[in-house]
Amino acid sequence: MEATRYGLDHQRFLSYVIKEGCLQTSRALEICKNFDIDSIKNEKGLKCFIQTINERIGTYSMHISVINCEITGISYVVLNDMANDDISRMQKGFKPIELKYFEMIVKKIFCSKSKQLLINQCLNYSSTLPVKISITDAEVLLEKWKNLGYFVLNDDMVYLGVRCLSEFAPFFWKYCENYVKRCELCSELVVKGRSCASCKVTIHGYCLNNFSRQEKCPHCNNDWQDIEQSNEDTSSEEE
């Protein structure tokens, strides 16, 4: 499907995405329906529509991505500011010490073996900052960042959300090369994926679920068996 010509519908949709920053793809499709954008019937049509927008906003160092959450598999539309690769520069409306806390959590999750942290671990890190943040305030911050799409909180664990993986991908590729992996199937950044016990290749869970030969590893062609990862894994000491 070819990209459409940029027009008023694209402007209205872009304005909504700028306001939200991150929204489920199902919600984006509802917005298109509410805007009477008849050309968009499904996610494929939405991606084509977004491609036209990206061609226009690329000169402003902006880009809209459609990305799946590694934990839930839910598809999201995310607006990215590509101006620079500083992790904390996108966090508008937060104090410098809160941004330091945010950056600490992101790096510790990304550089951990299991790519996840216990919520209590994250809360305890708030007391290690140059200016301590109370546990209560840390809980509020984690909830805010979850609602903004930066983290996923599930079963007492904290994971990187779609907004982290989309916005900060350039940072991860540049500064965390020892921890970066590409999905064998889609070639995009994979953090909390599934790894083959035979060849150790890592694949997004949703990519593997869509693979037509799920019983076989697409890399080594052996029977697929997951490498089990412990939930007790702690983060690395990198700051």
N, C-alpha and C positions, 0 to 999 in steps of 0.2 A: 504494500500500500504506500503510495507516494505522499509526501508531506503536503499539507494544504497551504494556501496563501494566507499570510499573516493578516488578521483583521480584528474587528471589534470583539468577536467572541474570544479570541486569544488574549486580548488585553484584559477582558473581564475575568477570565480564568486565572491569568497571571496575577492580577491584583489580589484575588482570593488566596492563592498559594503563598504570596508574599506575606499576607496577613497571618496565615496559619503556620507557615513554615514547614509543617509536616502533617499529613492526613492520610487516612487509609484510602487505598485506591477505590474501594467501594463507595466511599464518601465523595471522592472526586468525580466519579461517574454520576452520582446523584446531583452534584452541583451542575454538571454539564446538562443533565436533564432539566433542572430548574432554570438554567439559562437558555433553554430551548435550542441547544446545539444538537441538531438532529443527525449530524454526520458521525457522532460518537455513539456506538452501540455496545462496545465492549472494551476490554483492556488493550487489545491490539489497536483499535481505533484511537484510544486515548494516547497511546505511545506515539502514534503518528502525529497527532495534534500537538503533543508536547515537543516533538522534534522541530516543528515549525517555530515554536516559541523559543527553543534553545538556539536556533539559528539567529534569532533577533537579539537575545539577551547575552549571548556569548561575548560580545564586545564590551559588556559591562562586568565581565568576570563572574557571571551568574550561570547556573545550570540547574535544570530540574531533572531529578532521577526518579525512576520507578524501581523500587528495591524491596525484596522480601525480608521480613524479620527472620533471623536465623533461629530464634527460639520458638516462635509461634507459626512461622510460615506465612503470615499475613502480608499482603502486598501494600506498600505505602508509596505515596508521592512526596518527595522531599526536595526542598529548595536548597541549593548549595551556593555559598559564597566562595568563589575560587580565588579571591584576591591575594591571599597568602596562606601559609600552612601552620600558623600558630593555633594550637588547640583552643586556647581560651578566648581568642579574639572574637568569636561568634556569640559569646555569651553576654548579651546586652542586659543591663539592669541588675547585675550582680556585683558585689564588692570584690576588690582585689583578692582578699583572703579566701572568699568563696570560690573564686576562679582557680586559686591555687589548690583548693580542696577538690574541685571538679577535675582538674588536670591530674592530680595524684591518683584519683580513683580510676580514671580512664587508662592511665599508663599501667597501673598495677593489674587491672583486669587483662589488658592486652598482652602484657608480658608474663602473665601467669601461665602455667602449663595447661590448666583446665579452662582458661578464658572465662572465669567466673569468680566471684567472691561472695562469702557469706555477708548478709546485710550487717550483722554485728561487727564484722571486720571493717567494713566501710565506715560505720559509725565510730568505731574506736580510732580510726585514722584521724578523725577530726581533732583529737587531743594532741596530735603530734605536730600540728602546724605551728609556725612562728607565733601566730596569734590564735589561741585555741577557740574552736567553735563548740558550743554546747551540744550534747547528744540530741536534745530537743530540736535545736536549730538544724543540726545535721539531718535529722529525720525529715524536716520540712523541705530542705534542699533536695534530698533524694527524691521525694515525692514530686517536687516541681520538675526536676530533670526527667523523671519518668514520664510525666504528662507532656513534656516538650518533645519526647521521642528519643532522648539521649540514652536512657537506660531502660532495661526491662527488669522488673522485680517480680520474681516468681519462686514460690516454695522456699522462702528465706534466702534466696540467692539473688545476686545482682549481675546482670549481663549487659554488654554493650547493645544499645538499641539501634534502629535503622538510621537515625539521624547522626549518630556517632560514626557508623560505618560508611555513610555516604559523604558527610561533610569532611571528615578527618582522614579519609583514605589517602590523600596526597601526603599527609604527615606520617601515617603509618608506613607507607612505601619508602619514604625518604629517611626517616629516623629510626624505624624499628625493623630494619630489613632482616634481622636474625629471627624475627617472630612472624614474619609475613608469609602467607601462603596464597596460592591461586587455586580456585576451584578447578578440578580436572575437567569439568563439563562446561562451565560457563566462562572460565578464565578470569572471573572477578575475585576481589578480595574475599577470603573466607576466614572467619575467626573461630566461631563455635560450630564447626562442621562435624562430619563423621569421617573417621579414618579407617582405611583398610588394614586389617591385621597382617596381610601378606606383604604388601608393598609400601604401606604407610602413607599412601596418597590421601589427601583430604578433600572432601566434597561437601557442598551445602546439602543439608538434609533434604530440602525441598527439591534440589536438582536430582539427587539420587532417587527420590520418590517418583520423579517424572521420567527417569531413565527406563527405556523399554526392556532392558535386561537387568532388572534389579538384583537378581540372584548372583550376577557376576560383577566383578570389579571392572569398570570401563578402562582401567589402566593396565592391570596385569592379567585380567580375564580369569582370575581364580575365583572360586566361590567367595562371595562377600561375607566377611565376618568383621564386626566392629571391634576396634580397640577400645576397651572400657577405660573411661576416665573417672578418676576419683573426685567426689564432691568435696573432699577434705583438702584438696590442693590449695596451697596458699600462693600469694603473688610473689614475684621476684623482688629483689631488693632495689631494683632500679627506680629512680625518682623521675 
